[in-house]
Amino acid sequence: MLTYASETGTLTERDRKQLNIFESKVYRRILGPVDDNVKENRRILTNKEIYASIKKPTMIETVRLNRLRWFGHVQRMEESIITKWVLRMNLGTVRLRGRPRNRWQDEVRDDGRIVGGEGWQEKVRTREEWKNFLRAARNLRILHTPME
């Protein structure tokens, strides 16, 4: 439920931090305290210990993979479909002063470069190649950002 429609939005640093905090709290609750043989008492797991014991992708990694999956889906659509038309639309407005906010396209571009280098967009054209591309990224945990 937490990642519902996550492929269509952007994540700020604050969002990423809060997702990491929530995820580690949930895993701590599930795994419970562990026996500490050195101090002869029970203690909670550290984030590094949680990450070492959990082999599933983190929520942030899942969001990033979902975003790339959706991008591939939209890129293979016909030009006349409104979803693709909206993705390529340029509003022609002037951005506000200061640091520009991350756009969806910026995050997709960055994630794609992390996973596949410079020629990553060419793999979108064939569905099987794109699925293999995303599967490799998931299995190799290329988009992984470790919990702190």
N, CA, C and O atoms as a GROMACS GRO file, in nm:
protein
  592
    1MET      N    1   0.081  -0.118   0.000
    1MET     CA    2   0.000   0.000   0.000
    1MET      C    3   0.087   0.126   0.000
    1MET      O    4   0.047   0.228  -0.056
    2LEU      N    5   0.202   0.119   0.060
    2LEU     CA    6   0.289   0.237   0.066
    2LEU      C    7   0.343   0.276  -0.071
    2LEU      O    8   0.372   0.393  -0.095
    3THR      N    9   0.358   0.181  -0.158
    3THR     CA   10   0.416   0.213  -0.288
    3THR      C   11   0.309   0.228  -0.397
    3THR      O   12   0.342   0.229  -0.515
    4TYR      N   13   0.182   0.238  -0.359
    4TYR     CA   14   0.074   0.255  -0.455
    4TYR      C   15   0.093   0.385  -0.532
    4TYR      O   16   0.106   0.492  -0.471
    5ALA      N   17   0.096   0.378  -0.665
    5ALA     CA   18   0.113   0.492  -0.755
    5ALA      C   19   0.246   0.563  -0.733
    5ALA      O   20   0.259   0.680  -0.768
    6SER      N   21   0.344   0.494  -0.677
    6SER     CA   22   0.473   0.557  -0.650
    6SER      C   23   0.551   0.584  -0.777
    6SER      O   24   0.641   0.668  -0.778
    7GLU      N   25   0.517   0.513  -0.885
    7GLU     CA   26   0.591   0.531  -1.009
    7GLU      C   27   0.562   0.665  -1.076
    7GLU      O   28   0.633   0.704  -1.168
    8THR      N   29   0.460   0.736  -1.030
    8THR     CA   30   0.422   0.861  -1.096
    8THR      C   31   0.469   0.985  -1.022
    8THR      O   32   0.446   1.096  -1.070
    9GLY      N   33   0.532   0.971  -0.908
    9GLY     CA   34   0.574   1.087  -0.829
    9GLY      C   35   0.724   1.096  -0.812
    9GLY      O   36   0.799   1.008  -0.856
   10THR      N   37   0.768   1.202  -0.749
   10THR     CA   38   0.909   1.220  -0.720
   10THR      C   39   0.930   1.209  -0.569
   10THR      O   40   0.838   1.230  -0.490
   11LEU      N   41   1.052   1.177  -0.530
   11LEU     CA   42   1.087   1.167  -0.389
   11LEU      C   43   1.189   1.274  -0.354
   11LEU      O   44   1.292   1.286  -0.420
   12THR      N   45   1.160   1.351  -0.251
   12THR     CA   46   1.258   1.447  -0.202
   12THR      C   47   1.350   1.374  -0.103
   12THR      O   48   1.323   1.260  -0.065
   13GLU      N   49   1.457   1.440  -0.062
   13GLU     CA   50   1.546   1.380   0.038
   13GLU      C   51   1.470   1.352   0.167
   13GLU      O   52   1.492   1.250   0.232
   14ARG      N   53   1.381   1.442   0.203
   14ARG     CA   54   1.302   1.424   0.325
   14ARG      C   55   1.213   1.300   0.313
   14ARG      O   56   1.201   1.222   0.407
   15ASP      N   57   1.151   1.283   0.196
   15ASP     CA   58   1.067   1.165   0.174
   15ASP      C   59   1.149   1.037   0.185
   15ASP      O   60   1.106   0.940   0.248
   16ARG      N   61   1.267   1.038   0.125
   16ARG     CA   62   1.354   0.919   0.132
   16ARG      C   63   1.392   0.886   0.275
   16ARG      O   64   1.391   0.771   0.317
   17LYS      N   65   1.427   0.990   0.349
   17LYS     CA   66   1.467   0.969   0.489
   17LYS      C   67   1.350   0.912   0.570
   17LYS      O   68   1.369   0.820   0.649
   18GLN      N   69   1.231   0.968   0.551
   18GLN     CA   70   1.115   0.920   0.626
   18GLN      C   71   1.078   0.776   0.587
   18GLN      O   72   1.038   0.698   0.673
   19LEU      N   73   1.092   0.742   0.458
   19LEU     CA   74   1.066   0.604   0.417
   19LEU      C   75   1.166   0.508   0.480
   19LEU      O   76   1.128   0.400   0.525
   20ASN      N   77   1.293   0.548   0.484
   20ASN     CA   78   1.395   0.464   0.549
   20ASN      C   79   1.366   0.444   0.697
   20ASN      O   80   1.379   0.334   0.749
   21ILE      N   81   1.326   0.552   0.764
   21ILE     CA   82   1.294   0.544   0.907
   21ILE      C   83   1.176   0.450   0.929
   21ILE      O   84   1.181   0.362   1.015
   22PHE      N   85   1.071   0.469   0.850
   22PHE     CA   86   0.952   0.384   0.865
   22PHE      C   87   0.986   0.238   0.838
   22PHE      O   88   0.944   0.149   0.912
   23GLU      N   89   1.062   0.214   0.732
   23GLU     CA   90   1.098   0.077   0.696
   23GLU      C   91   1.179   0.009   0.806
   23GLU      O   92   1.154  -0.107   0.840
   24SER      N   93   1.276   0.080   0.861
   24SER     CA   94   1.357   0.019   0.967
   24SER      C   95   1.274  -0.005   1.093
   24SER      O   96   1.297  -0.103   1.164
   25LYS      N   97   1.178   0.084   1.123
   25LYS     CA   98   1.090   0.062   1.238
   25LYS      C   99   1.005  -0.063   1.220
   25LYS      O  100   0.988  -0.142   1.312
   26VAL      N  101   0.952  -0.080   1.100
   26VAL     CA  102   0.869  -0.197   1.073
   26VAL      C  103   0.952  -0.324   1.086
   26VAL      O  104   0.908  -0.420   1.150
   27TYR      N  105   1.071  -0.326   1.028
   27TYR     CA  106   1.156  -0.445   1.038
   27TYR      C  107   1.199  -0.472   1.181
   27TYR      O  108   1.207  -0.588   1.222
   28ARG      N  109   1.225  -0.367   1.259
   28ARG     CA  110   1.260  -0.386   1.399
   28ARG      C  111   1.144  -0.449   1.474
   28ARG      O  112   1.163  -0.536   1.560
   29ARG      N  113   1.025  -0.406   1.442
   29ARG     CA  114   0.906  -0.460   1.508
   29ARG      C  115   0.885  -0.607   1.471
   29ARG      O  116   0.850  -0.689   1.556
   30ILE      N  117   0.907  -0.638   1.344
   30ILE     CA  118   0.890  -0.776   1.298
   30ILE      C  119   0.997  -0.867   1.357
   30ILE      O  120   0.967  -0.976   1.406
   31LEU      N  121   1.123  -0.823   1.351
   31LEU     CA  122   1.234  -0.908   1.395
   31LEU      C  123   1.248  -0.913   1.546
   31LEU      O  124   1.298  -1.011   1.601
   32GLY      N  125   1.204  -0.808   1.615
   32GLY     CA  126   1.208  -0.806   1.761
   32GLY      C  127   1.350  -0.790   1.815
   32GLY      O  128   1.445  -0.782   1.738
   33PRO      N  129   1.364  -0.786   1.946
   33PRO     CA  130   1.496  -0.773   2.007
   33PRO      C  131   1.576  -0.903   1.994
   33PRO      O  132   1.520  -1.011   1.977
   34VAL      N  133   1.708  -0.890   2.002
   34VAL     CA  134   1.796  -1.007   1.994
   34VAL      C  135   1.876  -1.018   2.123
   34VAL      O  136   1.895  -0.920   2.195
   35ASP      N  137   1.921  -1.138   2.151
   35ASP     CA  138   2.004  -1.160   2.269
   35ASP      C  139   2.146  -1.111   2.242
   35ASP      O  140   2.205  -1.142   2.139
   36ASP      N  141   2.197  -1.034   2.336
   36ASP     CA  142   2.334  -0.983   2.326
   36ASP      C  143   2.418  -1.065   2.423
   36ASP      O  144   2.409  -1.046   2.545
   37ASN      N  145   2.500  -1.155   2.371
   37ASN     CA  146   2.578  -1.245   2.456
   37ASN      C  147   2.687  -1.172   2.533
   37ASN      O  148   2.726  -1.216   2.641
   38VAL      N  149   2.736  -1.062   2.478
   38VAL     CA  150   2.845  -0.989   2.544
   38VAL      C  151   2.793  -0.922   2.671
   38VAL      O  152   2.854  -0.933   2.777
   39LYS      N  153   2.681  -0.851   2.660
   39LYS     CA  154   2.627  -0.778   2.774
   39LYS      C  155   2.521  -0.858   2.850
   39LYS      O  156   2.470  -0.812   2.952
   40GLU      N  157   2.489  -0.976   2.800
   40GLU     CA  158   2.391  -1.066   2.862
   40GLU      C  159   2.255  -1.000   2.883
   40GLU      O  160   2.194  -1.014   2.989
   41ASN      N  161   2.209  -0.929   2.780
   41ASN     CA  162   2.074  -0.874   2.782
   41ASN      C  163   2.020  -0.870   2.639
   41ASN      O  164   2.085  -0.916   2.546
   42ARG      N  165   1.902  -0.814   2.624
   42ARG     CA  166   1.842  -0.805   2.491
   42ARG      C  167   1.858  -0.664   2.438
   42ARG      O  168   1.860  -0.567   2.514
   43ARG      N  169   1.870  -0.652   2.306
   43ARG     CA  170   1.886  -0.521   2.243
   43ARG      C  171   1.814  -0.521   2.109
   43ARG      O  172   1.781  -0.626   2.054
   44ILE      N  173   1.791  -0.400   2.056
   44ILE     CA  174   1.728  -0.390   1.924
   44ILE      C  175   1.837  -0.397   1.818
   44ILE      O  176   1.954  -0.369   1.844
   45LEU      N  177   1.797  -0.434   1.699
   45LEU     CA  178   1.892  -0.445   1.588
   45LEU      C  179   1.928  -0.308   1.534
   45LEU      O  180   1.845  -0.217   1.533
   46THR      N  181   2.051  -0.294   1.488
   46THR     CA  182   2.092  -0.170   1.421
   46THR      C  183   2.046  -0.177   1.276
   46THR      O  184   2.009  -0.284   1.227
   47ASN      N  185   2.049  -0.064   1.208
   47ASN     CA  186   2.007  -0.062   1.068
   47ASN      C  187   2.095  -0.152   0.982
   47ASN      O  188   2.046  -0.219   0.891
   48LYS      N  189   2.224  -0.155   1.010
   48LYS     CA  190   2.314  -0.242   0.933
   48LYS      C  191   2.280  -0.389   0.952
   48LYS      O  192   2.286  -0.467   0.857
   49GLU      N  193   2.246  -0.426   1.074
   49GLU     CA  194   2.207  -0.565   1.101
   49GLU      C  195   2.074  -0.599   1.033
   49GLU      O  196   2.057  -0.710   0.981
   50ILE      N  197   1.983  -0.505   1.033
   50ILE     CA  198   1.855  -0.527   0.965
   50ILE      C  199   1.881  -0.547   0.816
   50ILE      O  200   1.830  -0.642   0.757
   51TYR      N  201   1.958  -0.460   0.757
   51TYR     CA  202   1.986  -0.467   0.614
   51TYR      C  203   2.056  -0.598   0.578
   51TYR      O  204   2.029  -0.657   0.473
   52ALA      N  205   2.145  -0.643   0.665
   52ALA     CA  206   2.217  -0.768   0.637
   52ALA      C  207   2.124  -0.890   0.643
   52ALA      O  208   2.146  -0.988   0.572
   53SER      N  209   2.022  -0.884   0.727
   53SER     CA  210   1.934  -1.000   0.742
   53SER      C  211   1.817  -1.000   0.643
   53SER      O  212   1.760  -1.105   0.615
   54ILE      N  213   1.780  -0.885   0.592
   54ILE     CA  214   1.668  -0.874   0.498
   54ILE      C  215   1.723  -0.874   0.356
   54ILE      O  216   1.807  -0.791   0.322
   55LYS      N  217   1.677  -0.966   0.276
   55LYS     CA  218   1.725  -0.977   0.138
   55LYS      C  219   1.630  -0.914   0.037
   55LYS      O  220   1.651  -0.927  -0.084
   56LYS      N  221   1.528  -0.847   0.083
   56LYS     CA  222   1.431  -0.783  -0.006
   56LYS      C  223   1.478  -0.642  -0.041
   56LYS      O  224   1.555  -0.581   0.034
   57PRO      N  225   1.434  -0.590  -0.156
   57PRO     CA  226   1.470  -0.452  -0.190
   57PRO      C  227   1.405  -0.353  -0.094
   57PRO      O  228   1.296  -0.379  -0.041
   58THR      N  229   1.471  -0.242  -0.070
   58THR     CA  230   1.415  -0.139   0.017
   58THR      C  231   1.298  -0.072  -0.054
   58THR      O  232   1.279  -0.089  -0.174
   59MET      N  233   1.221   0.006   0.022
   59MET     CA  234   1.107   0.075  -0.037
   59MET      C  235   1.152   0.175  -0.144
   59MET      O  236   1.088   0.187  -0.249
   60ILE      N  237   1.259   0.244  -0.117
   60ILE     CA  238   1.310   0.342  -0.213
   60ILE      C  239   1.354   0.273  -0.340
   60ILE      O  240   1.328   0.322  -0.451
   61GLU      N  241   1.420   0.161  -0.325
   61GLU     CA  242   1.462   0.082  -0.441
   61GLU      C  243   1.340   0.036  -0.521
   61GLU      O  244   1.342   0.038  -0.644
   62THR      N  245   1.236  -0.006  -0.453
   62THR     CA  246   1.113  -0.049  -0.519
   62THR      C  247   1.047   0.066  -0.595
   62THR      O  248   1.001   0.049  -0.707
   63VAL      N  249   1.044   0.184  -0.533
   63VAL     CA  250   0.987   0.302  -0.600
   63VAL      C  251   1.066   0.335  -0.726
   63VAL      O  252   1.008   0.364  -0.830
   64ARG      N  253   1.197   0.331  -0.716
   64ARG     CA  254   1.281   0.364  -0.832
   64ARG      C  255   1.263   0.262  -0.944
   64ARG      O  256   1.257   0.300  -1.062
   65LEU      N  257   1.255   0.136  -0.910
   65LEU     CA  258   1.232   0.033  -1.012
   65LEU      C  259   1.093   0.046  -1.074
   65LEU      O  260   1.077   0.028  -1.195
   66ASN      N  261   0.992   0.077  -0.992
   66ASN     CA  262   0.857   0.098  -1.044
   66ASN      C  263   0.852   0.216  -1.140
   66ASN      O  264   0.783   0.212  -1.242
   67ARG      N  265   0.927   0.320  -1.108
   67ARG     CA  266   0.932   0.438  -1.194
   67ARG      C  267   0.993   0.402  -1.330
   67ARG      O  268   0.942   0.445  -1.434
   68LEU      N  269   1.100   0.326  -1.329
   68LEU     CA  270   1.162   0.284  -1.454
   68LEU      C  271   1.070   0.190  -1.532
   68LEU      O  272   1.062   0.198  -1.655
   69ARG      N  273   1.000   0.102  -1.462
   69ARG     CA  274   0.908   0.010  -1.528
   69ARG      C  275   0.796   0.088  -1.597
   69ARG      O  276   0.761   0.058  -1.711
   70TRP      N  277   0.741   0.188  -1.529
   70TRP     CA  278   0.635   0.270  -1.587
   70TRP      C  279   0.687   0.350  -1.706
   70TRP      O  280   0.618   0.364  -1.807
   71PHE      N  281   0.808   0.402  -1.696
   71PHE     CA  282   0.868   0.477  -1.806
   71PHE      C  283   0.876   0.390  -1.931
   71PHE      O  284   0.842   0.435  -2.040
   72GLY      N  285   0.922   0.266  -1.915
   72GLY     CA  286   0.929   0.176  -2.028
   72GLY      C  287   0.793   0.149  -2.088
   72GLY      O  288   0.778   0.142  -2.210
   73HIS      N  289   0.693   0.133  -2.003
   73HIS     CA  290   0.557   0.108  -2.049
   73HIS      C  291   0.506   0.226  -2.132
   73HIS      O  292   0.448   0.207  -2.240
   74VAL      N  293   0.527   0.347  -2.083
   74VAL     CA  294   0.478   0.466  -2.152
   74VAL      C  295   0.555   0.487  -2.283
   74VAL      O  296   0.496   0.526  -2.384
   75GLN      N  297   0.685   0.461  -2.283
   75GLN     CA  298   0.765   0.482  -2.404
   75GLN      C  299   0.722   0.389  -2.518
   75GLN      O  300   0.736   0.425  -2.634
   76ARG      N  301   0.671   0.273  -2.486
   76ARG     CA  302   0.628   0.179  -2.590
   76ARG      C  303   0.485   0.205  -2.637
   76ARG      O  304   0.439   0.140  -2.730
   77MET      N  305   0.414   0.299  -2.575
   77MET     CA  306   0.278   0.332  -2.617
   77MET      C  307   0.279   0.402  -2.752
   77MET      O  308   0.380   0.456  -2.795
   78GLU      N  309   0.163   0.400  -2.818
   78GLU     CA  310   0.148   0.474  -2.943
   78GLU      C  311   0.150   0.624  -2.913
   78GLU      O  312   0.116   0.667  -2.802
   79GLU      N  313   0.191   0.702  -3.012
   79GLU     CA  314   0.202   0.847  -2.994
   79GLU      C  315   0.068   0.914  -2.965
   79GLU      O  316   0.065   1.019  -2.902
   80SER      N  317  -0.042   0.854  -3.010
   80SER     CA  318  -0.173   0.918  -2.996
   80SER      C  319  -0.232   0.901  -2.856
   80SER      O  320  -0.332   0.967  -2.824
   81ILE      N  321  -0.176   0.817  -2.773
   81ILE     CA  322  -0.230   0.794  -2.638
   81ILE      C  323  -0.195   0.911  -2.548
   81ILE      O  324  -0.082   0.959  -2.548
   82ILE      N  325  -0.294   0.957  -2.472
   82ILE     CA  326  -0.279   1.079  -2.394
   82ILE      C  327  -0.168   1.070  -2.288
   82ILE      O  328  -0.105   1.171  -2.258
   83THR      N  329  -0.145   0.952  -2.234
   83THR     CA  330  -0.040   0.936  -2.133
   83THR      C  331   0.095   0.974  -2.190
   83THR      O  332   0.172   1.046  -2.126
   84LYS      N  333   0.125   0.928  -2.308
   84LYS     CA  334   0.252   0.960  -2.372
   84LYS      C  335   0.256   1.107  -2.413
   84LYS      O  336   0.361   1.172  -2.406
   85TRP      N  337   0.143   1.158  -2.455
   85TRP     CA  338   0.136   1.298  -2.494
   85TRP      C  339   0.165   1.389  -2.374
   85TRP      O  340   0.237   1.488  -2.387
   86VAL      N  341   0.109   1.356  -2.258
   86VAL     CA  342   0.130   1.435  -2.136
   86VAL      C  343   0.276   1.424  -2.091
   86VAL      O  344   0.334   1.522  -2.044
   87LEU      N  345   0.334   1.307  -2.105
   87LEU     CA  346   0.474   1.290  -2.064
   87LEU      C  347   0.567   1.380  -2.145
   87LEU      O  348   0.662   1.436  -2.091
   88ARG      N  349   0.540   1.395  -2.272
   88ARG     CA  350   0.625   1.476  -2.359
   88ARG      C  351   0.585   1.624  -2.364
   88ARG      O  352   0.653   1.705  -2.427
   89MET      N  353   0.476   1.658  -2.298
   89MET     CA  354   0.426   1.794  -2.303
   89MET      C  355   0.522   1.890  -2.234
   89MET      O  356   0.579   1.859  -2.129
   90ASN      N  357   0.538   2.007  -2.293
   90ASN     CA  358   0.618   2.113  -2.234
   90ASN      C  359   0.525   2.232  -2.213
   90ASN      O  360   0.473   2.288  -2.309
   91LEU      N  361   0.506   2.271  -2.090
   91LEU     CA  362   0.411   2.377  -2.058
   91LEU      C  363   0.462   2.516  -2.098
   91LEU      O  364   0.383   2.608  -2.116
   92GLY      N  365   0.593   2.530  -2.111
   92GLY     CA  366   0.648   2.659  -2.151
   92GLY      C  367   0.644   2.763  -2.041
   92GLY      O  368   0.656   2.882  -2.069
   93THR      N  369   0.627   2.722  -1.918
   93THR     CA  370   0.625   2.816  -1.807
   93THR      C  371   0.766   2.838  -1.756
   93THR      O  372   0.856   2.757  -1.780
   94VAL      N  373   0.784   2.946  -1.686
   94VAL     CA  374   0.914   2.979  -1.628
   94VAL      C  375   0.921   2.920  -1.489
   94VAL      O  376   0.828   2.934  -1.410
   95ARG      N  377   1.031   2.855  -1.459
   95ARG     CA  378   1.049   2.798  -1.325
   95ARG      C  379   1.079   2.910  -1.226
   95ARG      O  380   1.134   3.014  -1.262
   96LEU      N  381   1.043   2.886  -1.103
   96LEU     CA  382   1.064   2.985  -0.998
   96LEU      C  383   1.212   3.003  -0.967
   96LEU      O  384   1.296   2.921  -1.005
   97ARG      N  385   1.242   3.110  -0.897
   97ARG     CA  386   1.380   3.136  -0.854
   97ARG      C  387   1.424   3.031  -0.754
   97ARG      O  388   1.342   2.965  -0.690
   98GLY      N  389   1.555   3.017  -0.742
   98GLY     CA  390   1.609   2.922  -0.646
   98GLY      C  391   1.637   2.788  -0.709
   98GLY      O  392   1.635   2.773  -0.831
   99ARG      N  393   1.663   2.692  -0.624
   99ARG     CA  394   1.694   2.559  -0.673
   99ARG      C  395   1.570   2.496  -0.735
   99ARG      O  396   1.464   2.494  -0.671
  100PRO      N  397   1.580   2.446  -0.857
  100PRO     CA  398   1.461   2.386  -0.920
  100PRO      C  399   1.424   2.254  -0.852
  100PRO      O  400   1.511   2.179  -0.809
  101ARG      N  401   1.295   2.229  -0.845
  101ARG     CA  402   1.247   2.103  -0.787
  101ARG      C  403   1.272   1.991  -0.887
  101ARG      O  404   1.273   2.012  -1.008
  102ASN      N  405   1.293   1.873  -0.833
  102ASN     CA  406   1.314   1.757  -0.920
  102ASN      C  407   1.187   1.727  -0.997
  102ASN      O  408   1.078   1.724  -0.941
  103ARG      N  409   1.203   1.703  -1.125
  103ARG     CA  410   1.092   1.661  -1.207
  103ARG      C  411   1.096   1.510  -1.221
  103ARG      O  412   1.200   1.448  -1.198
  104TRP      N  413   0.985   1.452  -1.259
  104TRP     CA  414   0.977   1.308  -1.277
  104TRP      C  415   1.078   1.261  -1.381
  104TRP      O  416   1.145   1.160  -1.362
  105GLN      N  417   1.088   1.335  -1.491
  105GLN     CA  418   1.181   1.298  -1.598
  105GLN      C  419   1.326   1.300  -1.548
  105GLN      O  420   1.407   1.217  -1.589
  106ASP      N  421   1.358   1.396  -1.461
  106ASP     CA  422   1.494   1.404  -1.406
  106ASP      C  423   1.528   1.280  -1.324
  106ASP      O  424   1.638   1.226  -1.335
  107GLU      N  425   1.434   1.236  -1.243
  107GLU     CA  426   1.458   1.119  -1.159
  107GLU      C  427   1.467   0.992  -1.243
  107GLU      O  428   1.549   0.904  -1.215
  108VAL      N  429   1.383   0.981  -1.345
  108VAL     CA  430   1.390   0.865  -1.435
  108VAL      C  431   1.525   0.863  -1.506
  108VAL      O  432   1.589   0.758  -1.515
  109ARG      N  433   1.567   0.977  -1.554
  109ARG     CA  434   1.696   0.986  -1.623
  109ARG      C  435   1.811   0.945  -1.531
  109ARG      O  436   1.899   0.869  -1.571
  110ASP      N  437   1.810   0.996  -1.409
  110ASP     CA  438   1.916   0.962  -1.314
  110ASP      C  439   1.916   0.813  -1.280
  110ASP      O  440   2.021   0.749  -1.277
  111ASP      N  441   1.797   0.757  -1.254
  111ASP     CA  442   1.786   0.614  -1.223
  111ASP      C  443   1.832   0.530  -1.341
  111ASP      O  444   1.902   0.430  -1.323
  112GLY      N  445   1.793   0.569  -1.461
  112GLY     CA  446   1.834   0.496  -1.581
  112GLY      C  447   1.984   0.498  -1.602
  112GLY      O  448   2.042   0.397  -1.642
  113ARG      N  449   2.046   0.610  -1.576
  113ARG     CA  450   2.192   0.619  -1.590
  113ARG      C  451   2.263   0.533  -1.486
  113ARG      O  452   2.366   0.472  -1.515
  114ILE      N  453   2.209   0.529  -1.366
  114ILE     CA  454   2.269   0.445  -1.262
  114ILE      C  455   2.264   0.299  -1.302
  114ILE      O  456   2.361   0.226  -1.285
  115VAL      N  457   2.152   0.258  -1.357
  115VAL     CA  458   2.132   0.117  -1.390
  115VAL      C  459   2.204   0.078  -1.518
  115VAL      O  460   2.271  -0.026  -1.522
  116GLY      N  461   2.192   0.160  -1.623
  116GLY     CA  462   2.240   0.114  -1.753
  116GLY      C  463   2.341   0.200  -1.824
  116GLY      O  464   2.369   0.176  -1.941
  117GLY      N  465   2.396   0.299  -1.759
  117GLY     CA  466   2.492   0.384  -1.828
  117GLY      C  467   2.424   0.477  -1.927
  117GLY      O  468   2.308   0.513  -1.909
  118GLU      N  469   2.497   0.515  -2.031
  118GLU     CA  470   2.446   0.614  -2.126
  118GLU      C  471   2.343   0.560  -2.224
  118GLU      O  472   2.251   0.634  -2.260
  119GLY      N  473   2.352   0.436  -2.268
  119GLY     CA  474   2.262   0.383  -2.370
  119GLY      C  475   2.139   0.314  -2.315
  119GLY      O  476   2.082   0.229  -2.383
  120TRP      N  477   2.097   0.347  -2.195
  120TRP     CA  478   1.988   0.275  -2.131
  120TRP      C  479   1.854   0.296  -2.201
  120TRP      O  480   1.769   0.207  -2.196
  121GLN      N  481   1.831   0.411  -2.265
  121GLN     CA  482   1.702   0.438  -2.327
  121GLN      C  483   1.676   0.354  -2.452
  121GLN      O  484   1.561   0.338  -2.492
  122GLU      N  485   1.780   0.302  -2.512
  122GLU     CA  486   1.762   0.218  -2.631
  122GLU      C  487   1.697   0.084  -2.596
  122GLU      O  488   1.634   0.022  -2.682
  123LYS      N  489   1.711   0.040  -2.472
  123LYS     CA  490   1.656  -0.089  -2.430
  123LYS      C  491   1.505  -0.084  -2.409
  123LYS      O  492   1.441  -0.188  -2.395
  124VAL      N  493   1.447   0.036  -2.407
  124VAL     CA  494   1.304   0.052  -2.384
  124VAL      C  495   1.223  -0.003  -2.501
  124VAL      O  496   1.111  -0.051  -2.482
  125ARG      N  497   1.277   0.004  -2.620
  125ARG     CA  498   1.201  -0.029  -2.740
  125ARG      C  499   1.146  -0.172  -2.742
  125ARG      O  500   1.033  -0.194  -2.787
  126THR      N  501   1.224  -0.268  -2.694
  126THR     CA  502   1.174  -0.406  -2.690
  126THR      C  503   1.139  -0.442  -2.546
  126THR      O  504   1.219  -0.420  -2.455
  127ARG      N  505   1.022  -0.497  -2.528
  127ARG     CA  506   0.970  -0.526  -2.394
  127ARG      C  507   1.056  -0.628  -2.320
  127ARG      O  508   1.086  -0.610  -2.202
  128GLU      N  509   1.097  -0.734  -2.389
  128GLU     CA  510   1.178  -0.838  -2.324
  128GLU      C  511   1.313  -0.783  -2.278
  128GLU      O  512   1.359  -0.814  -2.168
  129GLU      N  513   1.375  -0.702  -2.361
  129GLU     CA  514   1.504  -0.645  -2.323
  129GLU      C  515   1.489  -0.553  -2.203
  129GLU      O  516   1.575  -0.550  -2.115
  130TRP      N  517   1.379  -0.476  -2.200
  130TRP     CA  518   1.354  -0.386  -2.087
  130TRP      C  519   1.326  -0.465  -1.959
  130TRP      O  520   1.373  -0.427  -1.852
  131LYS      N  521   1.249  -0.573  -1.970
  131LYS     CA  522   1.222  -0.656  -1.852
  131LYS      C  523   1.351  -0.717  -1.798
  131LYS      O  524   1.372  -0.721  -1.677
  132ASN      N  525   1.437  -0.764  -1.888
  132ASN     CA  526   1.566  -0.819  -1.845
  132ASN      C  527   1.654  -0.712  -1.781
  132ASN      O  528   1.725  -0.738  -1.684
  133PHE      N  529   1.647  -0.592  -1.835
  133PHE     CA  530   1.722  -0.478  -1.782
  133PHE      C  531   1.678  -0.449  -1.638
  133PHE      O  532   1.763  -0.432  -1.550
  134LEU      N  533   1.547  -0.442  -1.615
  134LEU     CA  534   1.495  -0.414  -1.481
  134LEU      C  535   1.519  -0.531  -1.386
  134LEU      O  536   1.548  -0.510  -1.268
  135ARG      N  537   1.507  -0.652  -1.437
  135ARG     CA  538   1.532  -0.770  -1.354
  135ARG      C  539   1.678  -0.773  -1.306
  135ARG      O  540   1.705  -0.805  -1.191
  136ALA      N  541   1.770  -0.739  -1.396
  136ALA     CA  542   1.912  -0.735  -1.359
  136ALA      C  543   1.936  -0.627  -1.254
  136ALA      O  544   2.013  -0.648  -1.160
  137ALA      N  545   1.872  -0.512  -1.271
  137ALA     CA  546   1.887  -0.404  -1.173
  137ALA      C  547   1.835  -0.446  -1.037
  137ALA      O  548   1.896  -0.415  -0.934
  138ARG      N  549   1.723  -0.518  -1.034
  138ARG     CA  550   1.665  -0.564  -0.908
  138ARG      C  551   1.755  -0.669  -0.842
  138ARG      O  552   1.781  -0.663  -0.722
  139ASN      N  553   1.802  -0.765  -0.921
  139ASN     CA  554   1.883  -0.874  -0.866
  139ASN      C  555   2.020  -0.826  -0.820
  139ASN      O  556   2.072  -0.874  -0.719
  140LEU      N  557   2.079  -0.732  -0.894
  140LEU     CA  558   2.212  -0.682  -0.857
  140LEU      C  559   2.204  -0.571  -0.754
  140LEU      O  560   2.306  -0.528  -0.700
  141ARG      N  561   2.082  -0.524  -0.726
  141ARG     CA  562   2.059  -0.417  -0.628
  141ARG      C  563   2.138  -0.293  -0.662
  141ARG      O  564   2.200  -0.232  -0.576
  142ILE      N  565   2.134  -0.257  -0.790
  142ILE     CA  566   2.209  -0.142  -0.839
  142ILE      C  567   2.153  -0.011  -0.783
  142ILE      O  568   2.228   0.081  -0.752
  143LEU      N  569   2.022  -0.002  -0.769
  143LEU     CA  570   1.958   0.120  -0.720
  143LEU      C  571   1.952   0.126  -0.568
  143LEU      O  572   1.888   0.216  -0.513
  144HIS      N  573   2.017   0.033  -0.501
  144HIS     CA  574   2.008   0.026  -0.356
  144HIS      C  575   2.077   0.144  -0.290
  144HIS      O  576   2.190   0.179  -0.324
  145THR      N  577   2.006   0.206  -0.196
  145THR     CA  578   2.064   0.307  -0.109
  145THR      C  579   2.055   0.253   0.032
  145THR      O  580   1.944   0.244   0.085
  146PRO      N  581   2.167   0.216   0.095
  146PRO     CA  582   2.161   0.151   0.226
  146PRO      C  583   2.099   0.239   0.333
  146PRO      O  584   2.114   0.361   0.332
  147MET      N  585   2.029   0.175   0.424
  147MET     CA  586   1.971   0.246   0.538
  147MET      C  587   2.085   0.290   0.629
  147MET      O  588   2.182   0.218   0.649
  148GLU      N  589   2.071   0.409   0.682
  148GLU     CA  590   2.177   0.463   0.767
  148GLU      C  591   2.152   0.434   0.912
  148GLU      O  592   2.231   0.474   0.998
   0.00000   0.00000   0.00000
